[in-house]
Amino acid sequence: MTAHGGDRRSSHAPIYHPGNRLWEYRMMRGITQCQLAEEIHLAQQTISGMESGAYKISDYAHAWLSEHGG
């Protein structure tokens, strides 16, 4: 923890959230958030937020994953 109470985790370490289909799909394919964002037509920040749990995975993303084997 930092002096301000924040956690100093590496931004490069994968964050796993059990059942997170976006994260699992990316890891299975070995692609980055940017690459997935281009494929799924969403912003990388949106992918990051959905993977970290900050945002609920959208119905659009669920449907896209279902169509693409995720």
Biopython code that builds the backbone (N, CA, C, O; Angstrom):
import numpy as np
from Bio.PDB.StructureBuilder import StructureBuilder

atoms = [
    (1, "MET", "N", (0.832, -1.182, 0.000)),
    (1, "MET", "CA", (0.000, 0.000, 0.000)),
    (1, "MET", "C", (0.876, 1.245, 0.000)),
    (1, "MET", "O", (1.947, 1.266, 0.607)),
    (2, "THR", "N", (0.418, 2.256, -0.671)),
    (2, "THR", "CA", (1.156, 3.515, -0.685)),
    (2, "THR", "C", (0.726, 4.362, 0.501)),
    (2, "THR", "O", (-0.199, 4.003, 1.230)),
    (3, "ALA", "N", (1.400, 5.485, 0.689)),
    (3, "ALA", "CA", (1.074, 6.394, 1.794)),
    (3, "ALA", "C", (-0.356, 6.907, 1.690)),
    (3, "ALA", "O", (-0.956, 7.285, 2.696)),
    (4, "HIS", "N", (-0.907, 6.923, 0.470)),
    (4, "HIS", "CA", (-2.258, 7.422, 0.274)),
    (4, "HIS", "C", (-3.296, 6.306, 0.305)),
    (4, "HIS", "O", (-4.472, 6.538, 0.024)),
    (5, "GLY", "N", (-2.858, 5.090, 0.647)),
    (5, "GLY", "CA", (-3.794, 3.976, 0.757)),
    (5, "GLY", "C", (-4.014, 3.225, -0.542)),
    (5, "GLY", "O", (-4.770, 2.254, -0.565)),
    (6, "GLY", "N", (-3.377, 3.646, -1.622)),
    (6, "GLY", "CA", (-3.550, 2.969, -2.903)),
    (6, "GLY", "C", (-2.684, 1.727, -2.999)),
    (6, "GLY", "O", (-1.713, 1.578, -2.258)),
    (7, "ASP", "N", (-3.027, 0.863, -3.887)),
    (7, "ASP", "CA", (-2.285, -0.367, -4.097)),
    (7, "ASP", "C", (-1.337, -0.158, -5.277)),
    (7, "ASP", "O", (-1.759, 0.346, -6.318)),
    (8, "ARG", "N", (-0.081, -0.532, -5.136)),
    (8, "ARG", "CA", (0.915, -0.298, -6.188)),
    (8, "ARG", "C", (1.124, -1.549, -7.028)),
    (8, "ARG", "O", (2.253, -2.023, -7.151)),
    (9, "ARG", "N", (0.080, -2.083, -7.599)),
    (9, "ARG", "CA", (0.200, -3.247, -8.462)),
    (9, "ARG", "C", (0.681, -2.820, -9.837)),
    (9, "ARG", "O", (0.424, -1.700, -10.278)),
    (10, "SER", "N", (1.375, -3.714, -10.502)),
    (10, "SER", "CA", (1.833, -3.453, -11.863)),
    (10, "SER", "C", (0.636, -3.398, -12.789)),
    (10, "SER", "O", (-0.246, -4.254, -12.722)),
    (11, "SER", "N", (0.601, -2.396, -13.654)),
    (11, "SER", "CA", (-0.490, -2.285, -14.608)),
    (11, "SER", "C", (-0.385, -3.346, -15.694)),
    (11, "SER", "O", (-1.316, -3.514, -16.483)),
    (12, "HIS", "N", (0.744, -4.071, -15.747)),
    (12, "HIS", "CA", (0.947, -5.081, -16.773)),
    (12, "HIS", "C", (0.533, -6.473, -16.310)),
    (12, "HIS", "O", (0.391, -7.377, -17.134)),
    (13, "ALA", "N", (0.337, -6.660, -15.015)),
    (13, "ALA", "CA", (-0.051, -7.977, -14.510)),
    (13, "ALA", "C", (-1.514, -8.235, -14.836)),
    (13, "ALA", "O", (-2.364, -7.375, -14.603)),
    (14, "PRO", "N", (-1.815, -9.426, -15.379)),
    (14, "PRO", "CA", (-3.216, -9.715, -15.689)),
    (14, "PRO", "C", (-4.041, -9.800, -14.414)),
    (14, "PRO", "O", (-3.602, -10.364, -13.412)),
    (15, "ILE", "N", (-5.215, -9.244, -14.463)),
    (15, "ILE", "CA", (-6.137, -9.306, -13.339)),
    (15, "ILE", "C", (-7.194, -10.328, -13.713)),
    (15, "ILE", "O", (-7.891, -10.163, -14.714)),
    (16, "TYR", "N", (-7.320, -11.379, -12.920)),
    (16, "TYR", "CA", (-8.301, -12.414, -13.238)),
    (16, "TYR", "C", (-9.513, -12.256, -12.363)),
    (16, "TYR", "O", (-9.411, -12.169, -11.140)),
    (17, "HIS", "N", (-10.635, -12.221, -12.985)),
    (17, "HIS", "CA", (-11.913, -12.221, -12.297)),
    (17, "HIS", "C", (-12.641, -13.484, -12.727)),
    (17, "HIS", "O", (-13.001, -13.610, -13.897)),
    (18, "PRO", "N", (-12.868, -14.423, -11.813)),
    (18, "PRO", "CA", (-13.502, -15.696, -12.178)),
    (18, "PRO", "C", (-14.762, -15.489, -13.001)),
    (18, "PRO", "O", (-15.642, -14.709, -12.637)),
    (19, "GLY", "N", (-14.831, -16.195, -14.108)),
    (19, "GLY", "CA", (-15.999, -16.111, -14.973)),
    (19, "GLY", "C", (-15.985, -14.941, -15.936)),
    (19, "GLY", "O", (-16.950, -14.739, -16.672)),
    (20, "ASN", "N", (-14.899, -14.158, -15.947)),
    (20, "ASN", "CA", (-14.849, -13.016, -16.857)),
    (20, "ASN", "C", (-14.549, -13.517, -18.256)),
    (20, "ASN", "O", (-13.409, -13.843, -18.583)),
    (21, "ARG", "N", (-15.586, -13.574, -19.075)),
    (21, "ARG", "CA", (-15.466, -14.154, -20.412)),
    (21, "ARG", "C", (-14.538, -13.352, -21.319)),
    (21, "ARG", "O", (-13.845, -13.940, -22.149)),
    (22, "LEU", "N", (-14.503, -12.045, -21.187)),
    (22, "LEU", "CA", (-13.601, -11.240, -22.019)),
    (22, "LEU", "C", (-12.147, -11.580, -21.723)),
    (22, "LEU", "O", (-11.353, -11.795, -22.639)),
    (23, "TRP", "N", (-11.808, -11.628, -20.458)),
    (23, "TRP", "CA", (-10.444, -11.945, -20.059)),
    (23, "TRP", "C", (-10.070, -13.344, -20.524)),
    (23, "TRP", "O", (-8.996, -13.552, -21.088)),
    (24, "GLU", "N", (-10.960, -14.302, -20.286)),
    (24, "GLU", "CA", (-10.696, -15.683, -20.693)),
    (24, "GLU", "C", (-10.515, -15.788, -22.210)),
    (24, "GLU", "O", (-9.630, -16.504, -22.677)),
    (25, "TYR", "N", (-11.337, -15.088, -22.975)),
    (25, "TYR", "CA", (-11.228, -15.094, -24.435)),
    (25, "TYR", "C", (-9.884, -14.522, -24.873)),
    (25, "TYR", "O", (-9.216, -15.085, -25.740)),
    (26, "ARG", "N", (-9.491, -13.400, -24.268)),
    (26, "ARG", "CA", (-8.206, -12.782, -24.624)),
    (26, "ARG", "C", (-7.037, -13.703, -24.311)),
    (26, "ARG", "O", (-6.126, -13.855, -25.124)),
    (27, "MET", "N", (-7.063, -14.322, -23.127)),
    (27, "MET", "CA", (-5.966, -15.195, -22.727)),
    (27, "MET", "C", (-5.903, -16.430, -23.634)),
    (27, "MET", "O", (-4.814, -16.873, -24.001)),
    (28, "MET", "N", (-7.048, -16.977, -23.990)),
    (28, "MET", "CA", (-7.112, -18.135, -24.870)),
    (28, "MET", "C", (-6.508, -17.809, -26.238)),
    (28, "MET", "O", (-5.811, -18.633, -26.829)),
    (29, "ARG", "N", (-6.778, -16.608, -26.729)),
    (29, "ARG", "CA", (-6.283, -16.175, -28.037)),
    (29, "ARG", "C", (-4.901, -15.541, -27.973)),
    (29, "ARG", "O", (-4.241, -15.397, -29.002)),
    (30, "GLY", "N", (-4.452, -15.161, -26.780)),
    (30, "GLY", "CA", (-3.148, -14.521, -26.631)),
    (30, "GLY", "C", (-3.097, -13.149, -27.263)),
    (30, "GLY", "O", (-2.110, -12.795, -27.908)),
    (31, "ILE", "N", (-4.170, -12.359, -27.081)),
    (31, "ILE", "CA", (-4.228, -11.023, -27.663)),
    (31, "ILE", "C", (-4.319, -9.969, -26.564)),
    (31, "ILE", "O", (-4.655, -10.273, -25.420)),
    (32, "THR", "N", (-4.021, -8.750, -26.925)),
    (32, "THR", "CA", (-4.071, -7.629, -25.983)),
    (32, "THR", "C", (-5.484, -7.047, -25.916)),
    (32, "THR", "O", (-6.350, -7.363, -26.732)),
    (33, "GLN", "N", (-5.685, -6.193, -24.923)),
    (33, "GLN", "CA", (-6.962, -5.478, -24.835)),
    (33, "GLN", "C", (-7.180, -4.614, -26.067)),
    (33, "GLN", "O", (-8.304, -4.499, -26.554)),
    (34, "CYS", "N", (-6.122, -4.012, -26.569)),
    (34, "CYS", "CA", (-6.242, -3.171, -27.774)),
    (34, "CYS", "C", (-6.682, -3.999, -28.976)),
    (34, "CYS", "O", (-7.534, -3.572, -29.755)),
    (35, "GLN", "N", (-6.099, -5.179, -29.121)),
    (35, "GLN", "CA", (-6.477, -6.044, -30.239)),
    (35, "GLN", "C", (-7.929, -6.495, -30.124)),
    (35, "GLN", "O", (-8.660, -6.507, -31.114)),
    (36, "LEU", "N", (-8.343, -6.864, -28.924)),
    (36, "LEU", "CA", (-9.732, -7.262, -28.727)),
    (36, "LEU", "C", (-10.663, -6.084, -28.978)),
    (36, "LEU", "O", (-11.716, -6.241, -29.596)),
    (37, "ALA", "N", (-10.281, -4.915, -28.505)),
    (37, "ALA", "CA", (-11.103, -3.718, -28.711)),
    (37, "ALA", "C", (-11.341, -3.464, -30.195)),
    (37, "ALA", "O", (-12.449, -3.108, -30.596)),
    (38, "GLU", "N", (-10.307, -3.646, -31.007)),
    (38, "GLU", "CA", (-10.465, -3.472, -32.456)),
    (38, "GLU", "C", (-11.420, -4.514, -33.031)),
    (38, "GLU", "O", (-12.270, -4.192, -33.862)),
    (39, "GLU", "N", (-11.280, -5.760, -32.589)),
    (39, "GLU", "CA", (-12.142, -6.834, -33.093)),
    (39, "GLU", "C", (-13.600, -6.632, -32.711)),
    (39, "GLU", "O", (-14.504, -6.838, -33.521)),
    (40, "ILE", "N", (-13.812, -6.229, -31.478)),
    (40, "ILE", "CA", (-15.178, -6.146, -30.942)),
    (40, "ILE", "C", (-15.816, -4.769, -31.172)),
    (40, "ILE", "O", (-17.005, -4.578, -30.918)),
    (41, "HIS", "N", (-15.014, -3.817, -31.654)),
    (41, "HIS", "CA", (-15.474, -2.447, -31.943)),
    (41, "HIS", "C", (-15.905, -1.701, -30.680)),
    (41, "HIS", "O", (-16.959, -1.068, -30.634)),
    (42, "LEU", "N", (-15.056, -1.798, -29.663)),
    (42, "LEU", "CA", (-15.224, -1.040, -28.434)),
    (42, "LEU", "C", (-13.892, -0.375, -28.111)),
    (42, "LEU", "O", (-12.861, -0.747, -28.672)),
    (43, "ALA", "N", (-13.906, 0.595, -27.222)),
    (43, "ALA", "CA", (-12.671, 1.249, -26.798)),
    (43, "ALA", "C", (-11.885, 0.326, -25.869)),
    (43, "ALA", "O", (-12.470, -0.465, -25.130)),
    (44, "GLN", "N", (-10.562, 0.431, -25.911)),
    (44, "GLN", "CA", (-9.710, -0.375, -25.028)),
    (44, "GLN", "C", (-10.053, -0.100, -23.567)),
    (44, "GLN", "O", (-10.024, -1.015, -22.744)),
    (45, "GLN", "N", (-10.375, 1.142, -23.240)),
    (45, "GLN", "CA", (-10.729, 1.495, -21.866)),
    (45, "GLN", "C", (-12.007, 0.770, -21.425)),
    (45, "GLN", "O", (-12.157, 0.420, -20.255)),
    (46, "THR", "N", (-12.914, 0.552, -22.365)),
    (46, "THR", "CA", (-14.147, -0.169, -22.058)),
    (46, "THR", "C", (-13.838, -1.636, -21.768)),
    (46, "THR", "O", (-14.369, -2.214, -20.819)),
    (47, "ILE", "N", (-12.973, -2.234, -22.594)),
    (47, "ILE", "CA", (-12.557, -3.621, -22.375)),
    (47, "ILE", "C", (-11.892, -3.738, -21.004)),
    (47, "ILE", "O", (-12.197, -4.652, -20.238)),
    (48, "SER", "N", (-10.984, -2.810, -20.700)),
    (48, "SER", "CA", (-10.297, -2.813, -19.419)),
    (48, "SER", "C", (-11.284, -2.728, -18.261)),
    (48, "SER", "O", (-11.171, -3.474, -17.288)),
    (49, "GLY", "N", (-12.241, -1.830, -18.364)),
    (49, "GLY", "CA", (-13.238, -1.666, -17.308)),
    (49, "GLY", "C", (-14.102, -2.904, -17.119)),
    (49, "GLY", "O", (-14.430, -3.271, -15.991)),
    (50, "MET", "N", (-14.467, -3.541, -18.211)),
    (50, "MET", "CA", (-15.286, -4.752, -18.117)),
    (50, "MET", "C", (-14.467, -5.907, -17.547)),
    (50, "MET", "O", (-15.000, -6.723, -16.794)),
    (51, "GLU", "N", (-13.186, -5.990, -17.890)),
    (51, "GLU", "CA", (-12.332, -7.048, -17.354)),
    (51, "GLU", "C", (-12.059, -6.852, -15.867)),
    (51, "GLU", "O", (-12.013, -7.826, -15.116)),
    (52, "SER", "N", (-11.880, -5.629, -15.441)),
    (52, "SER", "CA", (-11.533, -5.367, -14.045)),
    (52, "SER", "C", (-12.741, -5.396, -13.120)),
    (52, "SER", "O", (-12.597, -5.404, -11.898)),
    (53, "GLY", "N", (-13.923, -5.413, -13.706)),
    (53, "GLY", "CA", (-15.134, -5.414, -12.895)),
    (53, "GLY", "C", (-15.675, -4.022, -12.621)),
    (53, "GLY", "O", (-16.686, -3.880, -11.934)),
    (54, "ALA", "N", (-15.021, -2.990, -13.148)),
    (54, "ALA", "CA", (-15.508, -1.629, -12.959)),
    (54, "ALA", "C", (-16.823, -1.413, -13.700)),
    (54, "ALA", "O", (-17.676, -0.644, -13.258)),
    (55, "TYR", "N", (-16.978, -2.102, -14.840)),
    (55, "TYR", "CA", (-18.219, -2.035, -15.612)),
    (55, "TYR", "C", (-18.762, -3.448, -15.766)),
    (55, "TYR", "O", (-18.006, -4.419, -15.803)),
    (56, "LYS", "N", (-20.064, -3.545, -15.853)),
    (56, "LYS", "CA", (-20.703, -4.818, -16.170)),
    (56, "LYS", "C", (-20.418, -5.127, -17.642)),
    (56, "LYS", "O", (-20.422, -4.229, -18.484)),
    (57, "ILE", "N", (-20.171, -6.405, -17.944)),
    (57, "ILE", "CA", (-19.963, -6.787, -19.336)),
    (57, "ILE", "C", (-21.278, -6.576, -20.071)),
    (57, "ILE", "O", (-22.319, -7.098, -19.672)),
    (58, "SER", "N", (-21.215, -5.815, -21.135)),
    (58, "SER", "CA", (-22.427, -5.417, -21.856)),
    (58, "SER", "C", (-23.077, -6.594, -22.574)),
    (58, "SER", "O", (-22.430, -7.598, -22.870)),
    (59, "ASP", "N", (-24.364, -6.449, -22.846)),
    (59, "ASP", "CA", (-25.080, -7.459, -23.626)),
    (59, "ASP", "C", (-24.432, -7.600, -24.999)),
    (59, "ASP", "O", (-24.346, -8.703, -25.538)),
    (60, "TYR", "N", (-23.978, -6.485, -25.565)),
    (60, "TYR", "CA", (-23.306, -6.504, -26.859)),
    (60, "TYR", "C", (-22.060, -7.381, -26.797)),
    (60, "TYR", "O", (-21.844, -8.214, -27.678)),
    (61, "ALA", "N", (-21.233, -7.200, -25.756)),
    (61, "ALA", "CA", (-19.998, -7.975, -25.620)),
    (61, "ALA", "C", (-20.310, -9.459, -25.417)),
    (61, "ALA", "O", (-19.633, -10.315, -25.986)),
    (62, "HIS", "N", (-21.332, -9.770, -24.610)),
    (62, "HIS", "CA", (-21.730, -11.161, -24.421)),
    (62, "HIS", "C", (-22.157, -11.791, -25.758)),
    (62, "HIS", "O", (-21.761, -12.910, -26.084)),
    (63, "ALA", "N", (-22.956, -11.061, -26.505)),
    (63, "ALA", "CA", (-23.422, -11.568, -27.808)),
    (63, "ALA", "C", (-22.250, -11.763, -28.763)),
    (63, "ALA", "O", (-22.192, -12.768, -29.472)),
    (64, "TRP", "N", (-21.316, -10.814, -28.789)),
    (64, "TRP", "CA", (-20.150, -10.908, -29.671)),
    (64, "TRP", "C", (-19.323, -12.134, -29.298)),
    (64, "TRP", "O", (-18.897, -12.887, -30.173)),
    (65, "LEU", "N", (-19.096, -12.335, -28.002)),
    (65, "LEU", "CA", (-18.321, -13.487, -27.554)),
    (65, "LEU", "C", (-19.003, -14.796, -27.941)),
    (65, "LEU", "O", (-18.335, -15.743, -28.358)),
    (66, "SER", "N", (-20.311, -14.855, -27.808)),
    (66, "SER", "CA", (-21.047, -16.060, -28.180)),
    (66, "SER", "C", (-20.889, -16.367, -29.666)),
    (66, "SER", "O", (-20.743, -17.527, -30.052)),
    (67, "GLU", "N", (-20.918, -15.351, -30.479)),
    (67, "GLU", "CA", (-20.765, -15.528, -31.928)),
    (67, "GLU", "C", (-19.349, -15.906, -32.320)),
    (67, "GLU", "O", (-19.144, -16.530, -33.361)),
    (68, "HIS", "N", (-18.365, -15.538, -31.502)),
    (68, "HIS", "CA", (-16.959, -15.754, -31.861)),
    (68, "HIS", "C", (-16.275, -16.816, -31.013)),
    (68, "HIS", "O", (-15.047, -16.880, -30.960)),
    (69, "GLY", "N", (-17.063, -17.641, -30.358)),
    (69, "GLY", "CA", (-16.501, -18.771, -29.627)),
    (69, "GLY", "C", (-15.909, -18.446, -28.281)),
    (69, "GLY", "O", (-15.076, -19.197, -27.773)),
    (70, "GLY", "N", (-16.317, -17.354, -27.697)),
    (70, "GLY", "CA", (-15.772, -16.976, -26.393)),
    (70, "GLY", "C", (-16.634, -17.376, -25.245)),
    (70, "GLY", "O", (-16.287, -17.116, -24.093)),
]
sb = StructureBuilder()
sb.init_structure("model")
sb.init_model(0)
sb.init_chain("A")
sb.init_seg("    ")
for serial, (resi, resn, name, xyz) in enumerate(atoms, 1):
    if name == "N":
        sb.init_residue(resn, " ", resi, " ")
    sb.init_atom(name, np.array(xyz, "f"), 0.0, 1.0, " ", f" {name:<3s}", serial, name[0])
structure = sb.get_structure()
